[in-house]
Amino acid sequence: MSILTDNTKRPSLPTDAPRSGQPAGTRTTTVLTSDCEFKGALAFSGELELHGRLEGTIESEGGALTVGEQALIKAEIKVNDVLIYGKVQGNIYATGRIELRGKAEVYGDLHSNRLAMDDGVVFVGRSNALNGKAQPASDFSKMFTRLGTVAKTNSTPVASSNSIAKSSAD
């Protein structure tokens, strides 16, 4: 089992440049297997597949994260795209898309412009659009056209119609 603890300040993320000996235009995929445990801040470029346990933070500028079926993640995640098959506890910020697939379990808020979710996944939290500007609140005050005008004008016509009904019944 691999255990790595990193409490130091991490350097800024490198651009998604190819490593030496790697053809231009290809992305590297880093795999952390199921026997791997990690605690701390994890930054990556390219693609990352997590199949083990991780507690802390996960960040990538333009990277894609895949959380495998056996993975247990307790972290705040900030990536471009994320595909989740395992269990995640924490908020997820994706500039691209979030996909919850298979038997995924997510406990936390999702912030992304695109969200896909299979039947049978567990999601406990809120989903928010992340488009760089604040969303205007929906205005449902004009939903009832007839009731809205009566309620806004004055409640006295309703009261006077009741008093008229009483006086005509006498």
Secondary structure, DSSP 8 states (H G I E B T S, - for coil): -EEEEE-S-------S---TTS-TT---EEEE-TTEEEEEEEE-SSEEEE-SEEEEEEE-SS-EEEE-TT-EEEEEEEESEEEESSEEES-EEESSEEEE-TT-EEES-EE-SEEEE-TT-EEES-EE--SSS-------TTS-HHHHHHHHH-SHHHHHHHHHHHHHH-
